[in-house]
């Protein structure tokens, strides 16, 4: 039986899960693959901590070069994370003719075009199922199952930390800071949660998915990104009264030879299946011209769910090795010569529905003044509500709009915020509701 030699870079949470599956489920994997998937090296700066795994003698090392330069190693599993030394190690492994498996969405979003080009030059596979959605097989679905479809749109909850926080705010009426603290106590949020709560992690993922779906180069810099730190229990309560829930969504659409790629808090109607996805679960809907809409959901993070996705990539590459093929499936779904630069829709050009909340002084004429400014910028109101109790002389004035252009909305809100009858910065939340069109 052929032995396929594997080197693991990084044995943190997910790396430990990968090692656990390769060692403890070895017989299962051998039966399914028809080869011995042998974990030859595990390189980490800490090889003393007990990870609850019985590693074979001599496997653990602090010297990454042992696996990067070992001619017997067929593939390298990068579980270091970040876009520093992980990138250097990955390029070295690629240039040494080793296949790569990674879960590193930050690295792929920032440097994926370079890494995929290097893999093509060296005739190796670069697999990354675990980089988006944890155990949710969204990359395989877009790249393989939906290959006959023109992908029209993707809408997803792709960060479990944010989804947990928003669920806590809605269920318990607590503030963002209180919900974040609970997420940190539960281990769902990092000590520094910025990448999650400001939407950056989600932006990495939608940048990768847009490239797969539309045949474009990965373009992170043009993904509009806005986090959830300004979402309040008051806005979640108002959303519920209007029949909506607020989720941090990654949204991508292909229209008129341009791609929408944006991440921001969004109101969605209760009838949308994504609004029922709570806690740390991820979910995404994909719309294709042949299949219409499909929904995938599952654990988006965690040791074993993510490790499961990593090992699925290991098995795919192992099967390629056994059959004597490489790059049988293009890593970004399209042949390299067909991948092109596709412009990303500037956010100012977005046209959608909006929720506004103003803290307005309870004076005569305030509503007409605000409405007049909105009308000046071609923003038509669907409904207006004065809701809630007076606080410091101000009352919440809530408006839902018909479709409007983002640039007009920004200009109108800037002018309204300068009014002496508005006591706080206006709140804007975009609405995704086909029923309003």
TORTIMI-383256 format. One record per residue (C-alpha): residue in three letters; y, x, z. Coordinates in steps of 0.05 Angstrom, whole numbers, plus 5000, padded with zeros to 4 digits. Example, Ala and Ser with C-alpha at 12.3 -4.5 7.8 and 13.67 -1.06 7.14 Angstrom:
Ala491052465156;Ser497952735143;
***
This chain:
Unk500050005000;Unk506950264982;Unk511450465039;Unk518950315031;Unk523050755076;Unk529150455110;Unk534950785147;Unk539350375194;Unk546550585207;Unk549150265271;Unk545049935325;Unk549949465357;Unk548748725364;Unk546748565293;Unk543649245280;Unk539149135340;Unk537048465312;Unk535348785245;Unk531149315279;Unk527748785321;Unk525648375260;Unk523248985221;Unk519049225280;Unk516648585313;Unk515648185249;Unk512748765210;Unk506148415194;Unk509647785170;Unk514248195124;Unk508348605098;Unk504547965081;Unk510547675044;Unk512848305008;Unk506348674995;Unk509249335020;Unk510449685086;Unk517749635105;Unk518250235149;Unk524350355194;Unk524551105189;Unk531351255220;Unk536250885265;Unk542851255273;Unk547851075327;Unk552551445373;Unk548851135432;Unk541351225432;Unk540451185508;Unk541850445520;Unk535650015526;Unk535849515468;Unk529449155488;Unk525749445428;Unk519949925428;Unk522450415375;Unk517150885346;Unk517751605370;Unk523152005335;Unk526551425299;Unk533051425340;Unk538251955323;Unk545652075333;Unk546052455266;Unk547551975209;Unk546452535159;Unk539052525173;Unk538251865139;Unk543751935088;Unk540752575060;Unk533352445071;Unk530352405001;Unk524851935026;Unk529751395048;Unk529950844995;Unk535350405026;Unk540750455078;Unk542749865122;Unk550149925142;Unk551449565208;Unk557349985233;Unk562849515212;Unk570049635195;Unk572749995134;Unk573150715161;Unk567051145169;Unk562750575144;Unk565850645075;Unk564851395074;Unk557551335095;Unk556250775045;Unk559151174987;Unk555151785007;Unk548751375009;Unk550351064941;Unk551751734910;Unk545051974938;Unk541551424900;Unk540050964959;Unk540450214957;Unk545249885007;Unk544949265050;Unk551049085091;Unk554148515130;Unk561048835128;Unk565748315099;Unk572048695118;Unk569749295079;Unk567548895019;Unk573948475017;Unk578349095020;Unk574149594979;Unk568649194947;Unk571049324875;Unk570450074887;Unk563750014922;Unk560549564869;Unk562950034814;Unk559850634851;Unk553250254858;Unk553250094784;Unk554550824765;Unk548751054809;Unk543950504789;Unk542850214859;Unk543149524889;Unk548549324940;Unk546648684977;Unk551048305026;Unk548347615041;Unk550147685115;Unk557447835101;Unk559147095094;Unk556546525136;Unk551246895178;Unk544546575164;Unk547646055118;Unk545246275048;Unk551746155011;Unk551746804971;Unk544646694944;Unk546345974930;Unk552546134888;Unk549446744854;Unk542546454840;Unk541445714853;Unk548045494822;Unk548045994765;Unk548345444712;Unk554545134742;Unk561945224731;Unk564145244804;Unk570144794812;Unk571644884885;Unk569245134953;Unk571644885021;Unk568845195083;Unk569045285158;Unk567446035159;Unk569346265228;Unk565446015288;Unk570546255339;Unk576145835309;Unk571545235301;Unk569445295374;Unk576745345397;Unk578944735357;Unk572944345381;Unk574744505454;Unk581944305444;Unk579943645414;Unk574343485464;Unk577943695528;Unk585343645510;Unk586544365533;Unk591444855502;Unk589845385450;Unk590345935502;Unk585645575550;Unk580545455494;Unk581046175472;Unk579846415543;Unk573545985547;Unk571146255480;Unk571946955507;Unk568146785571;Unk562546495529;Unk562347115485;Unk564546745422;Unk571247115417;Unk572847855422;Unk577548145474;Unk582448225417;Unk581247575378;Unk586647695326;Unk582047775265;Unk578847105281;Unk584446655305;Unk589646895255;Unk584946735197;Unk583747455173;Unk576147425181;Unk575946775141;Unk580347075087;Unk575447655078;Unk569947155066;Unk573446705016;Unk575847314977;Unk568547514968;Unk566246804951;Unk571746704900;Unk569547334863;Unk562347074861;Unk564346374840;Unk569346524785;Unk567547204757;Unk573847544783;Unk575148194818;Unk575448144894;Unk582748004911;Unk584147984985;Unk591648134982;Unk593347474947;Unk589347024995;Unk594346615035;Unk592446675108;Unk594746265168;Unk591346215236;Unk590445685289;Unk594745965346;Unk600245435337;Unk595444835338;Unk596744395399;Unk592943835433;Unk598743375411;Unk597543515337;Unk590043425345;Unk591342765380;Unk596042525325;Unk591142745272;Unk585742325304;Unk590241715305;Unk591241795230;Unk583741865218;Unk583542625211;Unk580743235246;Unk583843925243;Unk579544505219;Unk581045215199;Unk578845185126;Unk577745685071;Unk579545335007;Unk578445584936;Unk579345194871;Unk579245384798;Unk584445014756;Unk588345184694;Unk585645904692;Unk588246034762;Unk584646074828;Unk586945774893;Unk584846204952;Unk587746005018;Unk586045985092;Unk589845535141;Unk589044955191;Unk587744325151;Unk587243585166;Unk581043265136;Unk578942525140;Unk573242335188;Unk568942135128;Unk568642855104;Unk562243175128;Unk565843825147;Unk569543455203;Unk562843345240;Unk561544095243;Unk563344305314;Unk562344895360;Unk560645575331;Unk557145305269;Unk559445485198;Unk559145025139;Unk561445015066;Unk561644515010;Unk561044764938;Unk562744334879;Unk559544494812;Unk559944134745;Unk552344024744;Unk550643914817;Unk557043564840;Unk557543734915;Unk552744104960;Unk553444255034;Unk550744865071;Unk551244975145;Unk548345425198;Unk549845945251;Unk555346385224;Unk554646955274;Unk550147225328;Unk544747755332;Unk538747405302;Unk541846915252;Unk545747485220;Unk539847965224;Unk535647445188;Unk540447455129;Unk540548225129;Unk532948255126;Unk532847755068;Unk536848265029;Unk532148825050;Unk526348415023;Unk529948274957;Unk531149004946;Unk524049184967;Unk521348704915;Unk525749024862;Unk523049704881;Unk515849454876;Unk517149164807;Unk520749774782;Unk527249404771;Unk534349504796;Unk540449054793;Unk536248484766;Unk541448004794;Unk548648244787;Unk551448334858;Unk557747934841;Unk553847424800;Unk557047614734;Unk555448204689;Unk560548754702;Unk563648714633;Unk564947974645;Unk568648064711;Unk576148004700;Unk582647944736;Unk584347214747;Unk591047054777;Unk591246734846;Unk595846134852;Unk602046334890;Unk602545914953;Unk609445664932;Unk606145324872;Unk601144934915;Unk601644184910;Unk598443784966;Unk599643285022;Unk603043485088;Unk603543285161;Unk610143445194;Unk611943395268;Unk619043465290;Unk621643495362;Unk627743055348;Unk633242855396;Unk633142105409;Unk639841975375;Unk641841455322;Unk641341705251;Unk636442275263;Unk630941965222;Unk635541825163;Unk638242535166;Unk631342855164;Unk628842365111;Unk634942515069;Unk633543265069;Unk626343145050;Unk628542694993;Unk633343224969;Unk627343674958;Unk623143134923;Unk618643014984;Unk616442294987;Unk614142005053;Unk607741605059;Unk608741415132;Unk613441565190;Unk611741495264;Unk615541615328;Unk609941765376;Unk609341995448;Unk613942055507;Unk620742375509;Unk620543105532;Unk627043465549;Unk630842935510;Unk626543005448;Unk621142545419;Unk615642725370;Unk617342485301;Unk611142505256;Unk611042435181;Unk605542435128;Unk607742585057;Unk605442424987;Unk603743024945;Unk609243544947;Unk610244264925;Unk609844804978;Unk616245154958;Unk620144494966;Unk616844375033;Unk618845065058;Unk626044975036;Unk626544285067;Unk623544495134;Unk628145105137;Unk634144645129;Unk631544145179;Unk630144675231;Unk637544865230;Unk639644165250;Unk642444105320;Unk638443465330;Unk631743835322;Unk630044215385;Unk624044615363;Unk620944925301;Unk617744395257;Unk610144375253;Unk606844355184;Unk599444225172;Unk596744135102;Unk592243535087;Unk586043545042;Unk584442805029;Unk582642564959;Unk583641854984;Unk591141964988;Unk591742144914;
***
